[in-house]
């Protein structure tokens, strides 16, 4: 088995292995720079993983305490609550404050919590079960040491995500090796992605599963659908569904792609196509059904969803009125596109396409409580506009080469629309219930493979001769962007 694994690694181009290592190191550095629990919702994700590690079962989501006594004490002595949302606060910095924290943790408060409902407990347990491994492999039972070990697993997931993007681009652009590296490294140093990869955050498995799914679909489209490739699609899909229920939004597009692949193979390989579809379907259905049974009859957490996407959208039941389909469609449209004359005016802070999505990808950090200087967002908007025009010119120029890929790209478009629609569908109901915005740019990161493709298409816009040079410049710019974000983070928490 080890020999087969080594052979698999050797088959990955050297550039892909370098991208993997650079992404791993970058995410691990971010994990050191960002203070404990300062990645959004990390307190909830850690609490979920700790509950699984200590009890061997998923949290019941009752009315009990969300976090263990150990985590509650750590949050208190880290000055977590005064720090979040207050950029004039810096947390604990002095040796005396650190000694007080260590002394408090030395009293050995219980690491076993009650498993009360939190922002994470309505999700499936796969990511948290995986995080239980470094939790127990930690050389110390100190909660901060365990957190650091668990953050390394998130960094590893980020590195595999970057590798999946590299291999995805190799499938779509087999004649442009430089493009594989450029797209992967631009993703690796994307600061919003790296910031999330710094923490114990279930989104990291979602990003990996999504990138792996794009890769598996592209590989099957280019090389043909076989049982092994169908199994890869099925495994990536079930990891995504059992990792975070947001992935369900991609499933219609994935199903359409599998049917397309089977249809292409049907005339000459009918049996192989049917078997492949059955393999992919079984690999998704059986684990999901098993999880649903465990949820309902063993853990008593509800059905297959256990909250999650369904739970987030069901908040409309507590809103002032039932939100109609027309209102949902109206809201979803205005999240990404200009309002049409017949649409109801929505109170967004600015134009969401730039104020939420583009600015958020450029960088909103911490618990969304610190940002770049305003000029960075202004310059970046013009830069992205230029890159968009270059990418469009590439599509027009290479349209004859792109035509054979249109069915696959159409399936990717369905996956994208599914994700965007799910964000909006949840967002309007969350606002109706809480009165605060739901949308964050990190919700777009399941589309990282397409982000890498966009950057490569933009580089190709200057022509074959200069494309590698522009690609290299984009990588350098991404590295500078990430370094700027890290120094901003250091200034925020340690300045």
N, C-alpha and C positions, 0 to 999 in steps of 0.2 A: 504493500500500500504506500509506503514511504517513497519507494522508487517511482511509482506512478505519479505521486504528487510532485516529486522533483522534476519528472519529465514534463508535467503540465506547466510548471514554473519556467522551465527552459524554453518551452514553446512560445512564451510571451516575449515579444521583442524587448531588447535591452532598454529601449526608451520607455516602454511601459513600466518596467520594473523601477526605473529611476523616478518616474512620475509617482508611482506608488510610495516610494521611500520619502520623496520630498513632501508629499501630502501628509504622510504619517508624522514626520518631524514637525511640519508646520502646525498641524492640529495639536500635537503634544505640547508644543511651545505655548500655543494659545491656552491649553489646559493649565499651564503653570501661571501664566499672566493673569487670567481671570480668577478673582478670589472665589472661595467656596460659595456655592449656591447663587452666584450672580448671573448665571445663564437663565433665561426665562423659564419659569416653572420647574427649575431643577430641584427645588425642595420637594415638590410633589413626586417627581420621577424617582428621586433617591428614596423617598419614603416607601413608594410602591415596591421598588427593588429590595429594600431592606426587609420589608414584610415577607416577601417571598423567600428571601434567603434565610430568614429566621424561623419561619413557620412551614415552609414547603407548600404553601397554597396561596391563591390569589386573595387580595383583601376583600372583605365582605361588603364594603361601601356603605356601612351603616352610619349611624349618627355619632359614633365614637370619635376619639381624637384622630386627626389625620396623620400625625407624626409620632414616632416613638419618643419616650422621655429623653433618650440620648440625643436625638435630632433636635428636639425642642430646646434642650440645654445648650447645644452647640449654636443654634440660631440666636439665642439670647446673648450668649457671651461673644459672638461674632459681631454684635450690634447689627444684625441683619435687617431688622425692621426699620430702625432709624436711617439706614443707609439707602434702602430701595426708594427711588423716586426723589431723593434729596442730593443733588449734585454738590452741595457744599459739605457733605459728610464723607469721611474717608474710611470708616470702619476702624478696626484695631491696627495700630501701627507700632506702638512702643513695646519694648521688652516686658514691661510690667503688665500690659494688657494681654500679651501672649502668655505670660506665666499664669495669669488668672484664668485664662481659658484652659490651659493644660491642667491646672489644679482642679477645675470644675469637672473636666472629663475624667480625671483620675478617680473620681468618686464612683465610677462605673455605673452610671444610670442605665436602665434597661434599654436594650436595642429592640425590644419587641413592642410594637405598637398595637393599637386596636383596629387598624385597617379602615378608618373612617373615610367617607367619600371625599375625594379631592379632585383637582383638575386632571389627574392622570388615571385614577382608579377605574374609570369607565372604559378603559382601553384593554385589549387583549394582553395576556401576560408574556408574550414571547420575548420582547426586548428586555423585560425586567428579569425573566428567568436567566437570560444570557448574562445580564449584569450581576446576577448572584454568584457567578463563577469567580470573577476577580474580587468580589466582596469577600469570599471565603479564602481565596488565595493570598489575600493581603497579609504581609508579614506582621501586621499589628492589628489589634482590634480597635484601635483609635479610629473614630469616625472620619477624621480628616484624611488619614492614610488610606482608609477604604475608599473614600470618595476619589482620591487621586488615582487609585488603581482602576476604579470603574471608569473614570474619565479616559484612561488609556484605551479601554475597549471602544469607546465612542470615537476616539482618534483612529483606531484601526478600521472601524466601519467607514469613516470618511475616506481613508486611504483606498479601501476596496471600491468605494463609490467612484473615486477618480480613475482607478484602473478600469472600471466598467465603462466609463465615458471614453477612455482611450480606445478600448476594444470596439466600442460602438462606432466611433468615428473611423476605425480601420475597416469595418464592414461597409460603411456608406461611401467611404472615399479610399478605396484600396490603392489607388495610384498616387496618393499624396501623403507619404509618411510624415512629412513635417507637420501636416494638419492634425494628426493624431496627438502629437505631443503638445502642440499649441492649445488645442481645445481642452485637453486634460489639465494642463498647468494653469490655464485661466480659471478653470473650475477650482483647482486645488487652493489657489490663493484668493478666491472670492471671499471677502471678509465676513459677510453675513453667514455664509456656509461654514467658514472656519470658526466663527464665534459660537455657533450652535454645536459644532463638533467638539468644542472645548469642554462641554458639560455632559452630565448624565441627563440625556434628553431623548425621549422616544422617537423624535423626528429623525434621528441619525439612522435608525434601521429602516425607516420609511424611505429616506433618500437612497440608501443602498439598494433596497428592493426595487425601487422605481428605475434606477439606472440599470440594474441587472435585467429588468423586464424589457427596457428599450433595446438593450444589447441582444437579448435572446430573440426578440422579434426580428431585429435587423439581420441577425445571423441566419435565421430560418428562411427569411425572405430571399436572401442572396444565395443561399446554398441548398435550399429545399427543406421541406418539413419531414423530419424523421422522428421516430419514437424518442430518440435521445434528445433531440432539439425541442420536441414537444414537452418532454419532461423538464427541461430547463425553464421553459416558459411557465409551466405549472408550478415548479418549485419557487421561482421568483415571485409569482403571483400570490401563492399561499403565505410566503414569508411576509409579503406586504400586507395582506389582509389581517394576518394574526400579529403583525407588528404594530400597525396603527390603522384604525378603521377608515381614516381619510382615503386610504388606498382604494376603497370600494368605488370611489368616483372614477378610477381609471379602468375598472373591470369591463364596462361596456365596450370601450375601445379595444381592450385586449381580446375580448371574445370575438369582436368583429375581425380583428387581425388573424386570429386562429382560423376562423371560417374562410377567410380569404386565402390563407396558406393552403388549407385543405382543398379549396376549389381549384387552385393552380395545379395541385398535384393529382386532381381527380381523374383526368382522362387516362393517364398511363399508369398511375399507382393508386388505384382506388382503395385497396385493402390497407396499404400503408397509411394512406390519409385518414381512413376511419380509425385505425388503431392509434394513430398519433393524437387525434382529437380526443379519443377515449382516455388515453394516458394523461394528457393535460387536464382533462376534466376531473378524472379520478384523483389526481394529485392535489387538486384544489378542494374538491368536495369532501373527501374523507377527513382530512384534518379539521376543516371548518365545522363539519357536523360533529366530530368528536369533541371539539372545543365547546360547541353549543350544548352538548349533553352534559359536559362537566360543569358548565356555567349554571345550567338549569337544575341539575339533580344533585351535584356534589358541592359546589361552591355557593349555590343559591344566589347567584348574581343576575338572574334574568336569562334572556335568550342568548342568541349568538352575538348580538350587538353589545349587550351589557352596558348600554348607554352609548358612549362613543359618539359617532356621527349622528346616530339616531337620537341620542340623549341631548346632544347640542341643539338639534333642530326642534326638539319637542318643547323647548322653552316657550314657544309661542302659545302654549296652552295657558300660560300664566300672564300673557300680554293682555293689553286692553281690548284687543279684538283679534279675531282669527285672520291671519295673513293669507290673502288670496294668491292664487297662482299668478294673476296679472301683476300684483304688487311685487311678487318675488322676481318675475322676469324683468320688470321695470328696474328694480334695485340692482339685479345682476348686470344688466346692460350698462347702467350708469357707473358701476364700479370700474369699468374698463374702457368705456366709449362715451363720446359726448351725448348729452341728453337730447332726445328728439322732441319736437314741439308738442306732441300729444302726451308726453310723459309727465308724471308728477315730479315736482322739484324735490330732490333729496338734499338734506343738509349734510354735506360732506365738508370736511376741513380741507379746502382747496380742491383741485382736480385729482381724483384718486389715481389716475394712470401715472401721474408724476409724484404727487404728495405721499401716496401710500406705497405704490409698487416700485417705481423707479428709485425714489429717494430711499426707500427701505432696503432695496438691493445694494445701493451705494453704501448704506450703513446707518442703522439705528441700533444702538447697542445697550447692554445691560438689560434691565427690565424696561426697555425703551425710554431710558431717562438720560442718555447722553448721545450726542451726535457730532458729526463733523461741523466745522464752520460753514456758514451759509454759502460762501463762494464755491465750496467744493461741489455742492449739489448743482449750482448754476453751470459750472464748467462741465460737469459730467453729463448734464442733459444735452448740451450741444455735441459732446463727444458721442453719446449714444445715438443721436440723430444722424451724425455723419456715418457711424458704423451701420446703422439701419439702411441708409442710402447705398452704401457699398455692398451690403448683403443683397439688397434688391437688384443692383446692377449685375451681381454674380448670377442670381437666379435667372434674369432675363438672358444673359449671355450664354448660360449653360442649360437653357431650357430643354434642348434636345436630349441631353444626358439625364436630366431630371425626370422627364416624362415616364420612363420605365419604373421610377420609384414612386410615382404619384399614388398608387393604391396604398402602399405602406405609409406614405406621408399623410394620406387621408385618415388612416387609423390613428396615427399620432395626433392629428388634429382633433379627432373625437376624444381621445384621452385628455388632451389639453382642455377642451371645452367642458368635459366632465368635471375636471378639477376646479376650473374657474366657476362653474355653476354651483358646485358643492360649497365653495367658499362663500359665494353670495347668498345661497339659500340658507346657510347657517348664520351668516352675518346679519341679515335683516331680522331674524328671530332673536338673536342674541341682543341686538340693539333694542328691540321692542321690550325685552324682559329686563335688561339692566340699564339701558340708557347710555351705554358706552360703546365705542367701536370694537369690532371683533377682528377686522382684517389686519394682517401683518405680512410683510414681504416674504418671511420665511415659509409661508404656506405655499409659495410658488416653487420652492426648491426641489420638489419631486420631478421637476422638469429640467434638472441640471444638464442632462444629456443634450437637450435641445438648446440650452444656453451655450454649451461648448460648440455645438454645430453652428449657431448664429455667429459666434466669434470667428470661426474658421471661414464661413461664407463672407464675412466682412473683410477678412484678410485677402481672400481671393479677388475681391473687388478691384484691386489695383493691378490685376494682371498676373499671369503665371510667373513672370520674372521677379517681380517685387513682392509677391505674396509671402514667401518665407520671411523676408525682412520685416514686413508689417506684422506678421504673426509673432516674430520674436519681440518686436516693440510692444505688442499687446501683452505678452507674458511679463516683460519688464514692468510695464505699467500696472499690471495686476499685482505683482510683487510689491511695488512701491505703495499701491493702494492698501494692501494688507499690512505692510509695515507701518504706514500712517495710522491705520486703525489700532494696531497694537500699542503704538506710542500714546495714542489718545486714551486707550484703556488704562495704561500705566499711569498717565496723568490723572485720570478720573479717580482711581482707587488709591494711588500711592503718592500723588503729587502734593 
